[in-house]
């Protein structure tokens, strides 16, 4: 299946290549991967650069996200701290806000889980803490909204926030509304066929919103996600769902398994 050549699975025990079911860097709990000319891995043991078949540690402490933003390659480290891999420097250290606002995380320090551009500003979500807003990443500051935040999505002039309580949306970063039908431990947000999709910790984990206002449950039983799983991605017109097995949806409520039992997915990484 051609789609298998289009993504990897960052898991709690290595990086999975679905095309041949190989697992690389076993023993590492990998939360995110950057696949460019060079490969970087965000793990609970630190940020690593892949070199041949070995890893070189760049930063210690848990790393949660890594993404290309403008001309920077930004790694989210516990603290929360944002580190620019290209410049080899910390560009934003929010530990004083963590102390001031009481940010916390049960398995270490609070951290930034996602960053998006919205209404001409950068927005970043903290697990667990306040939403951050700034005209630059260096200038991120907390606003009043506070939650256990996991993923962000911008769509149709709204910012959607997946949290442990459900999905909130805002149009102005001042007023926030909890979406109807979204209550639950919500992770992952994406767009599939002009609809919002996400998942919660449940035996029927998939949720969909076609109007951007309310969610309903897709009545398909699947292996449930766990804490820290962002197991959705869209390639062309196909929805991928991954936890301890990986499925594709070509049509709603029709899941096709493509990879059997494997370590728990932390994030689907597109090539």
C-alpha positions as CSV (number, residue, x, y, z in Angstrom):
1,X,0.0,0.0,0.0
2,X,1.6,3.3,-1.1
3,X,0.4,5.2,1.9
4,X,2.8,3.2,4.1
5,X,5.7,5.0,2.5
6,X,4.4,8.4,3.6
7,X,4.7,8.3,7.4
8,X,6.5,7.0,10.5
9,X,5.1,6.3,14.0
10,X,6.9,7.8,16.9
11,X,6.2,5.4,19.8
12,X,6.9,4.6,23.4
13,X,9.5,2.1,22.2
14,X,11.3,3.4,19.1
15,X,10.5,4.8,15.7
16,X,8.3,2.5,13.6
17,X,8.6,2.4,9.8
18,X,5.2,1.0,8.7
19,X,6.5,0.2,5.2
20,X,8.6,-2.7,6.5
21,X,7.5,-2.8,10.1
22,X,11.0,-2.1,11.3
23,X,11.6,-0.4,14.7
24,X,14.6,2.0,15.1
25,X,16.0,3.4,18.3
26,X,14.2,0.8,20.5
27,X,14.2,1.7,24.1
28,X,13.5,5.4,23.5
29,X,10.1,6.9,24.3
30,X,9.8,9.2,21.3
31,X,7.2,12.0,21.3
32,X,8.1,13.6,18.0
33,X,10.5,13.4,15.1
34,X,11.8,16.0,12.6
35,X,12.4,14.4,9.2
36,X,14.5,16.8,7.1
37,X,18.0,16.6,5.7
38,X,18.9,15.8,9.3
39,X,16.7,13.7,11.6
40,X,16.0,14.8,15.2
41,X,14.1,12.9,17.9
42,X,12.2,14.3,20.8
43,X,12.4,11.8,23.6
44,X,11.9,11.5,27.4
45,X,15.7,11.3,27.6
46,X,16.3,14.5,25.7
47,X,16.6,15.9,22.1
48,X,18.8,13.7,19.9
49,X,20.3,14.0,16.4
50,X,20.3,10.8,14.4
51,X,23.7,10.0,12.9
52,X,23.9,6.8,10.9
53,X,22.6,4.2,13.3
54,X,23.5,6.1,16.5
55,X,22.1,9.1,18.3
56,X,23.9,12.2,19.5
57,X,22.2,14.0,22.4
58,X,21.8,17.7,21.9
59,X,19.7,18.7,25.0
60,X,19.0,16.8,28.2
61,X,15.5,16.7,29.9
62,X,12.3,15.6,28.3
63,X,11.6,16.9,24.7
64,X,7.9,17.0,23.6
65,X,7.6,18.6,20.2
66,X,9.9,19.6,17.4
67,X,8.8,21.6,14.3
68,X,9.9,23.9,11.6
69,X,8.6,27.4,12.3
70,X,9.6,30.1,9.9
71,X,13.4,29.8,9.6
72,X,13.8,28.1,13.0
73,X,13.7,24.5,14.1
74,X,12.0,24.6,17.5
75,X,12.2,22.0,20.1
76,X,9.9,22.1,23.1
77,X,11.8,21.1,26.3
78,X,10.5,20.7,29.8
79,X,10.5,23.9,31.8
80,X,8.8,25.1,29.6
81,X,11.7,26.0,27.3
82,X,11.9,26.6,23.5
83,X,15.2,25.8,21.9
84,X,16.2,26.7,18.4
85,X,18.2,23.8,17.0
86,X,19.6,25.8,14.1
87,X,20.9,28.6,16.3
88,X,21.8,26.2,19.1
89,X,20.3,28.5,21.8
90,X,17.3,28.8,24.1
91,X,15.0,31.4,22.6
92,X,12.2,31.3,25.2
93,X,12.5,30.3,28.9
94,X,9.2,30.3,30.7
95,X,10.2,28.8,34.0
96,X,9.5,31.9,35.9
97,X,5.9,31.9,34.6
98,X,5.6,28.2,35.6
99,X,6.4,29.2,39.2
100,X,4.3,32.3,39.2
101,X,1.2,30.6,37.7
102,X,1.6,27.2,39.3
103,X,2.1,25.2,36.1
104,X,2.7,21.5,36.7
105,X,2.9,18.1,35.1
106,X,2.7,14.7,36.9
107,X,5.8,13.2,35.2
108,X,8.2,16.2,35.3
109,X,8.0,19.9,34.5
110,X,5.4,21.7,32.5
111,X,6.0,21.9,28.8
112,X,4.7,23.4,25.5
113,X,2.7,20.8,23.6
114,X,1.9,22.8,20.4
115,X,2.5,26.1,18.6
116,X,0.3,27.7,15.9
117,X,0.1,31.1,14.2
118,X,-3.3,32.7,14.7
119,X,-4.6,36.2,14.0
120,X,-1.0,37.5,13.4
121,X,0.4,36.1,16.6
122,X,2.0,32.9,17.8
123,X,-0.1,30.8,20.2
124,X,1.4,28.0,22.3
125,X,-0.4,25.4,24.6
126,X,1.1,24.4,28.0
127,X,0.6,21.1,29.7
128,X,-0.5,22.0,32.4
129,X,-0.9,25.7,32.4
130,X,-1.9,28.9,30.6
131,X,-2.3,29.5,26.9
132,X,0.6,31.6,25.6
133,X,0.4,34.4,23.1
134,X,3.0,36.7,21.5
135,X,4.0,38.5,18.3
136,X,7.2,36.4,18.4
137,X,8.2,33.1,20.0
138,X,10.6,35.0,22.2
139,X,7.7,37.2,23.4
140,X,5.3,34.5,24.4
141,X,3.3,35.4,27.6
142,X,0.4,33.8,29.5
143,X,-3.2,34.9,29.0
144,X,-6.0,34.0,31.4
145,X,-7.1,30.7,29.7
146,X,-5.7,27.8,31.6
147,X,-6.1,24.0,31.0
148,X,-4.4,20.7,30.5
149,X,-3.7,21.4,26.8
150,X,-2.5,18.9,24.2
151,X,-3.0,20.0,20.6
152,X,-4.0,23.2,18.7
153,X,-5.7,23.6,15.3
154,X,-6.6,26.7,13.3
155,X,-9.5,26.4,11.0
156,X,-12.2,28.8,9.6
157,X,-10.9,31.7,11.6
158,X,-11.0,29.8,14.9
159,X,-8.4,28.4,17.2
160,X,-9.3,24.9,18.6
161,X,-7.7,23.6,21.7
162,X,-7.7,19.9,22.6
163,X,-7.6,19.5,26.4
164,X,-8.2,17.0,29.1
165,X,-11.7,18.4,29.6
166,X,-12.7,18.5,25.9
167,X,-12.2,20.9,23.0
168,X,-12.4,24.7,23.3
169,X,-12.5,27.2,20.6
170,X,-11.9,30.9,20.4
171,X,-12.1,33.6,17.7
172,X,-10.4,36.4,19.6
173,X,-8.2,34.8,22.3
174,X,-10.5,36.4,24.9
175,X,-13.6,34.3,24.9
176,X,-13.4,30.5,25.0
177,X,-16.2,28.0,24.5
178,X,-16.2,24.3,25.3
179,X,-17.6,22.5,22.3
180,X,-20.8,20.5,22.7
181,X,-20.2,16.7,22.7
182,X,-16.4,17.0,23.3
183,X,-16.2,16.3,27.0
184,X,-13.5,13.7,27.7
185,X,-9.7,13.4,27.6
186,X,-9.2,14.9,24.1
187,X,-6.0,14.5,22.1
188,X,-5.2,15.0,18.4
189,X,-6.9,17.5,16.1
190,X,-6.9,17.4,12.3
191,X,-9.1,18.2,9.3
192,X,-10.5,15.4,7.2
193,X,-12.9,16.2,4.3
194,X,-13.7,19.6,5.7
195,X,-14.6,18.2,9.1
196,X,-12.7,18.3,12.4
197,X,-11.5,15.0,13.7
198,X,-9.9,14.0,17.1
199,X,-9.8,11.2,19.6
200,X,-10.5,10.7,23.3
201,X,-9.5,7.9,25.7
202,X,-12.4,5.5,24.9
203,X,-13.1,2.1,23.2
204,X,-14.9,4.2,20.5
205,X,-12.2,7.0,20.5
206,X,-12.9,8.8,17.2
207,X,-14.8,12.1,17.3
208,X,-15.9,14.3,14.4
209,X,-17.3,17.8,14.0
210,X,-18.8,18.8,10.7
211,X,-20.0,22.2,11.7
212,X,-17.1,23.3,14.0
213,X,-19.6,23.7,16.9
214,X,-20.4,20.2,18.2
215,X,-18.9,16.7,18.1
216,X,-20.3,13.3,17.8
217,X,-18.8,9.8,18.2
218,X,-17.8,7.6,15.3
219,X,-19.3,4.2,16.3
220,X,-16.2,2.1,15.5
221,X,-14.4,0.2,18.3
222,X,-10.6,0.7,18.1
223,X,-7.7,0.2,20.5
224,X,-8.0,3.1,22.8
225,X,-5.3,5.8,23.0
226,X,-3.5,6.5,26.3
227,X,-2.1,9.7,27.9
228,X,0.3,11.4,25.5
229,X,-1.0,9.8,22.3
230,X,-1.6,12.0,19.3
231,X,-2.6,9.3,16.9
232,X,-4.3,11.0,13.9
233,X,-3.0,12.2,10.6
234,X,-4.5,12.8,7.1
235,X,-2.7,11.9,3.9
236,X,-4.5,13.0,0.8
237,X,-8.1,11.8,1.4
238,X,-7.2,9.0,3.9
239,X,-7.5,9.3,7.7
240,X,-4.8,7.4,9.7
241,X,-5.5,6.3,13.3
242,X,-2.7,4.8,15.4
243,X,-2.4,3.6,19.0
244,X,-1.2,0.0,19.5
245,X,-2.3,-0.9,16.0
246,X,-2.7,1.3,12.9
247,X,-5.8,1.8,10.8
248,X,-6.9,3.8,7.8
249,X,-10.3,5.2,7.1
250,X,-11.3,5.7,3.4
251,X,-14.9,6.0,4.5
252,X,-16.3,7.0,7.8
253,X,-17.1,4.1,10.2
254,X,-15.1,1.7,8.0
255,X,-11.7,1.0,9.5
256,X,-9.1,-1.1,7.7
257,X,-6.2,-2.3,9.8
258,X,-2.8,-1.9,8.1
259,X,-0.4,-2.7,10.9
260,X,-1.1,-5.1,13.7
261,X,0.1,-5.0,17.3
262,X,3.0,-2.5,17.9
263,X,4.3,-0.2,20.6
264,X,1.9,2.6,21.6
265,X,1.9,5.5,19.2
266,X,3.0,8.9,20.5
267,X,2.6,10.8,17.2
268,X,2.2,10.0,13.5
269,X,5.0,11.8,11.7
270,X,4.4,12.6,8.1
271,X,7.4,12.5,5.7
